[in-house]
Amino acid sequence: MRAVVMRRPGCVELAELPDPICGPDEILMRTEAVSICSTDVSYYRGHLFPARWPIVPGHEYVGRVVQIGSRLEQDIRLDDRLVYWGQTDFWGMAEFRTIRPLLPQHRLETSWYTQRNFYDADQAAAVVVPAEIPASLATIVEPLTSVLRSLLTNPPRPGDVCVVLGCGPCGLLAVQVLHKYLGAGLVVVADRDPARLRVALELGADQAFNTDLDTTELEAIVRNNHDSFADYLFDALPHVTVANGDGKDVRQLGMGLLRPGGTYVVYGATETPQMINTWLILAKGLRLVAAPFDVRLFPMARSAHVARIALSLIRDGVIKAERLVTRSIRANDEAAISEAFANYGANGDLKTSIAYHDPDSPGADERVGSGLTVGS
């Protein structure tokens, strides 16, 4: 099969790999589309390192079931379209892939210790995607599931003033969930990219601040409200470099915006370690919270239910997933894939969808791989 292979940081190329083999507790899927995630880019930029190189990146995925393992024949049907959350960061950007699915109606899961400080499930949370959802939008179920796991685990109260730091794809999903689904009273966003700030306002944010240009204004809000402006903060920022060594950054400003006892939600792991102001946590009694990856605290079966909610929000148009997909490129276009990794996030870009066998994409039915033949 044909796959996107990352041989080392800064190097992605198309290559032929052996066809995957479907085990008794697995399904084999023919890929429709995969979106490039910031995690994929972290490996590309050398901020994350796999156990070994090369890797096949990709996990924001939708595919069609072409083979079912013997232990799953009663649970899944051939030709089902599935998205998943969890199990692995890898192997999505290939013509075919296998997963061990855990659907919302299932409860049995097994786990293992990852050496990354948490227990993970052997299975991935999965949901069946209806035919009317295009493949490029179905890939948004995975990041939306991540955002919902975080917001539903530690929700704001209806009417709360909420701050979202970072207007990348997950920050923009959080804006929509807070505005349309969780009843936020006011949603304030902060980012350094003017194009992304405009999208945030379009999707429901009430106020937007440019962290390169509006720092003085943000400091004035903190000062004028005596450190008691917002109730809730969702941190979707990447790593931030503090300028001039003055020890102040947008996260510190965010903590200043929070009222005493306010909630600071840590959403994602940054590519490099970050400073954090322990004085503001202590002085204001801030609650730092997160949705755990550890399945002893958040079983994969629960994540499957969250994925079902994510799918329904996209299907019903509550979440405008199409606004996050900036462009779609063909899976056999090596130059475009390499450029998408190299310039991820530039010029207001959000999600790049790599189209494989999506019938809704022009020319996507053209084979780009080795002609694998499968059956049940």
C-alpha positions in Angstrom: 0.0 0.0 0.0 1.0 3.6 -0.4 1.6 5.7 2.8 3.0 9.0 4.0 6.3 8.1 5.7 8.2 10.4 8.0 11.7 9.1 8.1 13.1 11.8 10.4 12.1 15.3 11.5 11.5 17.6 8.5 11.2 14.7 6.0 7.9 13.3 4.7 7.5 11.3 1.5 5.3 8.7 -0.2 6.5 5.1 0.1 5.2 1.6 -0.5 4.7 -0.4 2.7 3.4 -4.0 3.3 -0.3 -4.4 3.4 -1.7 -4.5 7.0 -3.0 -7.8 8.4 -6.3 -7.8 10.2 -6.2 -9.7 13.5 -9.1 -11.4 15.2 -9.9 -8.4 17.4 -9.3 -5.8 14.7 -11.0 -4.3 11.7 -9.2 -3.3 8.5 -10.3 0.0 7.0 -9.8 1.6 3.6 -8.9 5.2 4.2 -11.1 8.0 3.0 -9.4 11.0 4.5 -6.9 12.1 7.2 -6.4 15.6 8.6 -3.0 16.8 9.6 -2.9 17.4 13.4 -0.5 19.5 15.5 0.7 16.2 17.0 1.8 15.1 13.5 3.6 18.4 13.1 5.3 18.1 16.4 7.1 14.9 15.2 7.9 16.7 11.9 9.4 19.7 13.8 11.4 17.5 16.1 9.5 18.4 19.3 8.2 14.9 19.8 10.1 11.7 19.1 8.7 8.3 18.4 10.2 5.1 19.8 11.8 4.6 16.4 11.9 6.1 13.0 10.4 6.0 10.4 6.7 6.6 11.3 3.5 6.9 9.4 1.8 9.9 11.0 -1.9 10.6 11.2 -4.9 9.8 13.5 -7.6 12.3 12.6 -9.1 9.6 10.4 -12.2 8.2 8.6 -12.2 5.0 6.7 -14.5 2.3 5.4 -14.5 -1.2 6.9 -13.3 -3.8 4.4 -12.4 -6.7 6.7 -13.6 -7.7 10.2 -11.8 -9.9 12.7 -13.5 -13.0 13.9 -14.1 -11.6 17.4 -16.0 -8.6 16.0 -18.2 -10.1 13.4 -21.4 -9.5 15.5 -20.6 -5.9 16.2 -19.5 -4.2 12.9 -20.6 -4.5 9.3 -18.6 -4.5 6.2 -18.7 -1.1 4.5 -19.4 0.8 7.7 -17.6 4.2 7.8 -15.8 4.7 11.1 -13.9 7.4 12.9 -11.9 6.7 16.1 -10.2 8.4 19.1 -7.2 7.0 20.9 -5.1 3.9 20.6 -2.2 5.5 18.6 -0.9 8.7 17.0 0.3 6.8 14.0 -0.7 4.8 10.8 -3.5 7.0 9.6 -1.8 8.4 6.5 -1.9 5.2 4.5 -4.3 3.6 2.1 -5.4 1.0 4.7 -5.1 0.7 8.5 -6.3 -1.6 11.3 -7.7 -0.6 14.7 -9.2 -2.4 17.6 -12.5 -0.6 17.9 -14.6 0.0 21.0 -18.1 1.2 20.1 -20.4 3.1 22.5 -22.5 0.0 23.3 -19.3 -1.9 24.4 -18.0 -2.0 27.9 -15.1 -4.5 27.8 -11.7 -2.9 27.4 -8.2 -3.9 28.4 -5.4 -1.6 29.2 -1.6 -1.4 29.4 1.0 0.9 31.1 2.5 3.2 28.5 5.7 4.4 30.2 4.3 7.9 29.5 2.7 8.2 33.0 -0.7 6.7 32.2 -2.6 3.6 31.4 -4.0 3.4 27.9 -6.6 1.1 26.4 -5.8 -1.5 23.8 -8.9 -0.4 21.9 -9.9 2.9 20.3 -13.2 4.7 20.9 -15.1 4.4 17.6 -18.4 5.5 16.0 -20.1 4.8 12.7 -20.3 7.8 10.4 -23.5 8.3 8.3 -23.1 8.5 4.6 -24.2 12.2 4.4 -21.1 13.5 6.3 -18.2 14.1 3.8 -14.9 12.5 4.7 -13.1 15.8 5.2 -15.6 16.8 7.9 -15.7 13.4 9.5 -12.0 13.7 10.4 -13.0 16.6 12.7 -14.8 14.2 15.0 -11.4 13.2 16.5 -10.3 16.7 17.6 -13.8 17.6 18.6 -13.9 14.5 20.8 -10.7 15.7 22.5 -12.2 19.1 23.1 -15.5 17.7 24.4 -13.7 15.3 26.8 -12.0 18.3 28.3 -15.0 20.6 28.4 -17.5 18.0 29.6 -15.1 16.7 32.3 -14.6 20.2 33.7 -17.5 22.3 32.4 -18.2 26.0 33.0 -21.5 27.0 34.6 -24.2 28.4 32.3 -23.6 32.2 32.0 -19.9 32.0 32.9 -17.5 34.4 31.3 -15.1 32.1 29.4 -11.7 32.8 27.9 -10.1 30.7 25.2 -6.4 31.0 24.7 -5.4 30.0 21.2 -7.6 30.0 18.1 -6.1 27.0 16.3 -8.6 24.3 15.3 -9.2 23.0 18.8 -9.6 26.5 20.2 -12.1 27.3 17.5 -14.0 24.1 18.3 -14.0 25.1 22.0 -15.4 28.5 21.1 -18.3 26.9 19.3 -19.0 24.3 22.1 -18.9 27.0 24.8 -21.1 29.4 22.8 -23.7 27.0 21.3 -23.7 23.9 23.6 -22.6 24.8 27.1 -24.3 28.2 27.5 -21.4 30.5 28.1 -22.4 34.0 28.9 -19.4 35.6 27.2 -16.6 34.1 25.2 -13.3 36.0 24.9 -10.5 34.7 22.7 -6.8 35.6 22.5 -4.4 34.7 19.7 -1.6 36.3 17.7 -3.1 35.5 14.3 -5.5 38.1 13.0 -7.1 35.7 10.5 -7.8 33.1 13.2 -9.2 35.8 15.5 -11.7 36.8 12.7 -12.8 33.2 12.4 -13.3 33.0 16.2 -15.6 36.0 16.1 -17.5 34.5 13.1 -18.0 31.3 15.1 -19.4 32.9 18.3 -16.7 34.7 20.2 -17.8 38.0 21.7 -14.4 39.6 22.0 -11.0 39.0 20.5 -7.6 40.2 21.5 -4.3 40.0 19.5 -1.6 38.9 22.0 1.0 40.7 19.9 -0.8 44.0 19.8 -3.3 44.1 22.6 -1.2 43.1 25.7 -1.6 46.6 27.3 -5.4 46.4 26.9 -5.5 42.9 28.4 -3.4 44.1 31.3 -5.8 47.0 31.8 -8.8 44.6 32.0 -6.9 42.6 34.7 -6.1 45.7 36.6 -9.5 47.4 36.3 -11.4 44.3 37.3 -9.0 43.6 40.2 -8.1 40.1 38.9 -11.7 39.1 38.7 -12.9 39.3 35.1 -13.5 35.7 33.9 -14.8 32.5 35.5 -13.3 29.9 33.2 -10.3 29.6 30.9 -9.6 27.0 28.2 -5.9 26.9 27.3 -5.5 25.6 23.7 -2.2 27.4 23.1 0.9 25.7 21.7 4.2 26.5 23.4 4.8 30.2 23.9 8.2 31.9 23.9 8.3 34.8 26.4 9.9 37.9 24.9 12.6 40.0 26.6 12.9 37.6 29.5 10.3 39.6 31.5 8.6 36.4 32.7 5.1 37.5 31.4 3.2 35.7 28.7 -0.3 35.1 27.6 -0.9 32.3 30.1 0.0 34.6 32.9 -2.4 37.2 31.5 -5.0 34.5 31.3 -4.5 33.7 35.0 -4.8 37.4 35.8 -8.2 37.5 34.0 -9.6 34.7 36.1 -11.5 35.5 39.3 -10.4 34.0 42.6 -11.3 30.4 42.5 -11.6 30.4 38.8 -11.1 27.3 36.6 -8.0 27.0 34.3 -8.4 24.1 31.9 -5.2 22.6 30.5 -6.2 21.2 27.2 -3.1 19.9 25.4 0.5 19.2 26.0 2.8 21.8 24.6 5.7 20.9 22.3 8.3 22.3 24.7 8.0 22.9 28.5 6.3 26.1 29.6 6.6 28.5 32.5 3.7 28.7 34.8 3.0 31.4 37.5 2.6 29.5 40.7 2.0 32.8 42.6 -1.2 33.5 40.8 -2.4 30.0 41.4 -1.7 30.3 45.1 -2.8 33.9 45.6 -6.1 33.4 43.7 -6.8 29.8 44.6 -7.1 28.9 40.9 -8.3 25.4 39.9 -6.0 23.8 37.3 -7.8 20.9 35.8 -7.6 18.6 32.8 -9.3 15.6 31.2 -7.1 12.6 31.9 -5.8 10.3 29.3 -5.5 7.5 31.9 -8.3 5.0 31.3 -8.4 4.2 35.0 -10.0 7.7 35.4 -11.6 8.1 31.9 -12.3 4.7 30.4 -12.2 4.4 26.6 -15.8 3.3 26.7 -16.7 6.8 28.0 -14.6 8.4 25.2 -16.7 6.4 22.7 -19.8 8.1 24.1 -18.1 11.5 23.8 -17.2 10.7 20.2 -20.9 9.9 19.5 -21.8 13.4 20.8 -19.0 15.0 18.6 -20.4 13.2 15.6 -24.0 14.4 16.3 -22.9 18.0 16.8 -21.2 18.0 13.4 -24.0 16.1 11.7 -26.7 18.5 13.0 -24.7 21.6 12.1 -24.2 22.8 15.7 -20.4 22.7 15.1 -19.4 24.3 11.8 -16.7 21.7 11.0 -16.4 22.9 7.4 -15.0 26.3 8.6 -12.0 24.5 10.0 -11.0 22.7 6.8 -8.9 25.2 5.0 -7.9 23.0 2.1 -8.0 19.4 0.8 -5.1 17.8 -1.1 -4.7 14.5 -2.8 -3.0 11.5 -1.1 -0.7 11.0 -4.1 0.5 14.6 -4.2 3.8 14.3 -2.3 4.8 17.9 -2.9 1.6 19.3 -1.5 1.7 17.0 1.6 5.3 18.0 2.3 4.4 21.7 1.9 1.4 21.3 4.2 3.6 19.9 7.0 6.3 22.5 6.4 3.8 25.5 6.6 1.3 24.1 9.1 -0.6 27.0 10.6 0.8 29.7 8.4 -1.3 32.5 6.9 -4.4 31.6 9.0 -4.5 28.0 7.7 -6.4 25.6 9.9 -7.0 21.9 8.9 -5.5 20.3 5.8 -7.5 17.2 4.8 -5.7 14.5 2.8 -8.2 12.8 0.5 -7.8 9.1 -0.3 -11.0 7.4 -1.3 -13.6 10.0 -0.4 -16.3 9.7 -3.1 -17.2 13.4 -2.4 -13.7 14.5 -3.5 -13.1 15.1 -7.2 -11.0 12.3 -8.6 -10.6 10.7 -5.2 -11.7 7.3 -6.5 -8.4 7.1 -8.4 -6.2 4.4 -6.9 -3.0 5.7 -5.5 -1.6 2.5 -4.0 -0.8 -1.1 -4.6 -4.1 -2.7 -5.4 -4.8 -4.5 -2.1 -7.7 -7.0 -2.3 -9.5 -7.8 0.9 -12.7 -9.5 2.1 -14.3 -10.8 5.2 
